[in-house]
């Protein structure tokens, strides 16, 4: 069986993807086979309902041809945007149910682009892991505790962090500076900023498998001081857009020294950029 997750992103942003179809896989226990089809259809803001419905009809015909039945009860549609008309979509005359949030590749996306639900889910999962480790290992020294935290808990909190960011005050958890200092750990906010800067460096230098450089607008003014990859800040009218990666990293990225950004540009070395950036942060903090 395979189920669908339909995203209807009309009237959100002028340039963004507006219609997307994502298929999730479900194992066929009877035949002991795992079908993992993934089909995405991309449309601009001006796309009509008939276009996306036509894509769904084509997917349905494809599933019939290849004998891959769809689990219609698990198919959902997520309407995004304040002025979204919330059209109904069908698979073989079966109405796809509408949802307010949906998990896509482990990240919970909501209809208002708020990340509070995803942050709460990640925090609860990290708490459960923390209690499990506490029951398993009991009291341990700071070094062991640090290893357990960085191995089992921190990856849960930092999963896909370039995509989401805490916006509301309730999403920001208190930092235990004494405990972090005792275990020689960096606060989560600092690690998130470091991850954003690394993602920006990789995107601008084409070090991803897909081209995402179009998400960042470089400043064409050559009279500016500093490195050669300064960004232009985008105008925004929504909080979700304000905390989008290129906007939230704008000040920190443009404030990096030339030695950290330009020194490794010729070789496009991510490790070299990390080392130069860490040295600069260490000198500033000291």
N, C-alpha and C positions, 0 to 999 in steps of 0.2 A: 504494500500500500504506500501511497505517497499523498501528502496533504499540501495545500497551498496557503501561502500568506500573501495577500494582495495589499499593496500600499497605494493609496490614492492621494497623491501630494499636490493637489491643485491649489493654486493661488497662495503658495507659501513663499517662493522666491522666484525672481525673474529667470534665473539661469539654471535652477536646480532641476533635478530629475523629478518629474511629476507623476509618472505612473510606473509602478514597478511590481513585477510578479516574482515571488520567491517560492521555490518548492523546497519543502523539508522532507526528509526521508523517514520511513518507518519500516522496520524489518518484517519480512514475510516469514513468520515462524513456521508455517505449514510447509513451505517449499525450502526453508532454510537458506533463503537468499536475502540479500540486502540491496534494495534499489535506492540509489541516491541521485536522482535527476535534479538538476537545478537550472531553471529557466528564468531569465530576467528580460523584461521588455521595458525599454526606456522611451519616454515621451517628454516633450516640452510642455510648458505651462498651457499652451494653446490647444493641447490635445482634447478631443471630445470623448464622451463616454463610449461611443460606438467603436472608437479605436481600441480601447482597452478591452471591451467586450469581445471584439474580433480576435484579439490575442488569446483571450480565455477560450474562445471556441476552437481556435487552432490547437491549443494545448490539449483540450478535451479530445479532439480528433486524433491527435498524436498518441494519447494514452490508450485509446481504443485500438489504434493500428498496432502498437507495440505491446498490447495486452498488459499494460501497467495500470491497474485500476486506481482511481483516486479516492481517498477517504473524504467524502464530501462533508462529513460531520466535523472534521478538523480544519476545513478550509475557512479562512477568515479574511476580512477586508478591514483595513485601517484607513480612515479618512483623516487627513491632516490639513490644517489651515482654518482660520476663523470663518472665511467665506466659502468654505467647501460646500457644494450642493448636496453632498452625501448621496450620490447615485447608488442604485442597487445593481449588483452584478450577479451573473448566473453561470452555473456549470451544468449543462444538460438539463435546463429548466429547473435546476435546484438553486434556490437563493442562497448566496454566500452570506453568512452571518457577519454583522459588523461588531468590532471590538474597539475598546478605548486604548488598549495597549497590546503590544506583541513583542515577544522575544525574537530577535533576529541575530543569529550567530552569537548568542550569549549576551547581547545588549538589549535591554528592554526599551523600546521606543513607544512613546505615547502620542496621542493625537495633538497635544499642545506643545510637543517637543520639550517637555520638562523631564529632567533626569532624576527627580526625587525618588520615583519608584525604583529605578535601577540602582540608585545609591543605597536605598533601604534594603533591597534584596541582597546586594553585595555585602553590606554590613552584617546582615543577619547570617549569611553564609559564613563569613569570617568569624563571627561569634561562636557559631556551632563548631567550627574547626578549632577555635581556641579552647573551648570547653573539652573537646575530645582530647586535645594534646595535654591539657591539664590533668585529666583523669588518667591518661596513659603514662605520663612522665612525672607527675606530681611536682614537688619542689625541685628546681634545678638551678644551676649556677647561671650567671648572666650570659656567658658565652654560649652555652647550650640553648638557652632561651632565645638568643639572637639567631642562632642557626635555624631553630624550629620556626621562628616568626618569618624569616626571609624565605624559607623553603615552602611553607604550607599556607601562611596567612597573607603575606604581602602580595603574592601573585593574584589572589582573589580580588584584592582591593584595587590593583593596578591593571586589571584586565581591560584592554581596549580603552585606556584612559585618554588617548588623543581624540576619541570620538565624543566623550561626554566630559562634563565639568560641573562641580557643585556651584550652583547659582544662589540658592537661598541660604539664609543663615542656619536654618535647621539641618541643612545638608552637610555643614561643616562640623566635624566632630572635634571634641577637645583633644589637645595634644598633651601628652605626659612627657614634659621636657626632661624631667629627672630620670625617668625610666629609659627614654631614648638615649640620653647621654650615658647612662650606665652600660647600655648594650652597644654603644657606639653606632647608633642608627640615625639616619637622616629623617626629618619630618616628612610626612606624606606630601604636603604642599610643595616642598622643595623638590622632591622626586618627581612630582607631576610636572612642575615647570621644566625640569631637566629633560623629561621625556618629550614634552612639547617642542623644546628647542632641537632635540635630536631628530624628531619627526620632520620639523621644518627644514633642517639641513638636508635630510635624505630626499625630501620632496623637491627642493630647489635644485638638487644635483642629479635628479633622475635615478635615485638608488632604490626605487621600488619596482616591483614587477609591472606595475601600471603607472601611467603618467598622471600624476596628481598636481603637477606644477601650476595648472590653471586655477587652483584654489588660492594661490598666493599672487598678489599683484605687486611687482617690483617697482620701486620708485625710479623713474627715468631721469631724474635730476642729477647730473654729474657733479654739481657744485657742493653736494652734501659731504660732510666729514664722515670718516669711519669706513666700514667695509663696503664692498660693491654689491651686496645683496640686501640692501635696505628695502623694507616693505612700505607700501602705501596703505594707510588706514582706510578701511571701507566705511561708508556711511550706513547706519543701521537704525531701525525703528523698533526693534523688538529685543527683549532680553536674551532670547535664545540665539539670535544672530550676534549679539554683543559678545557672548561667550563662545562663539565659534572659534575654532583653532587659530586661523590667521589673525583674528581680532584680539583674542586674549593673549597671544604671544607677541603682539606688535611691539610694545615698549621694551620688553626683555630682549627680543631678537635684535632690534635696532640699536640697543645699548651695548651689545657685545663688542669687544675690541676687535680691531682689524686682525690682530695676530691669531685670534681664535677662529675666525670665519674664513679669512683669505689664505691663511697659511697652508691649509690642506685642500684648497680648491682644485689645484692642478691634479692631485692624486685622488681626490674625492674619497678620502679615508675617513670613515665614521669613527673609528677608534682614535685617530689623530684629533678629530674635532672634540671628542669626549674628553681627551686628556687636556687639550688646550683650554676648554671651557671649565673643567674642574679646577685647573690651576688658577684661572682668573677668579672663579667664585671663592676659592680658598683665600686668595690675596685680598679680595674685597671684604670678606667676613672677618679676617684678622685685622 
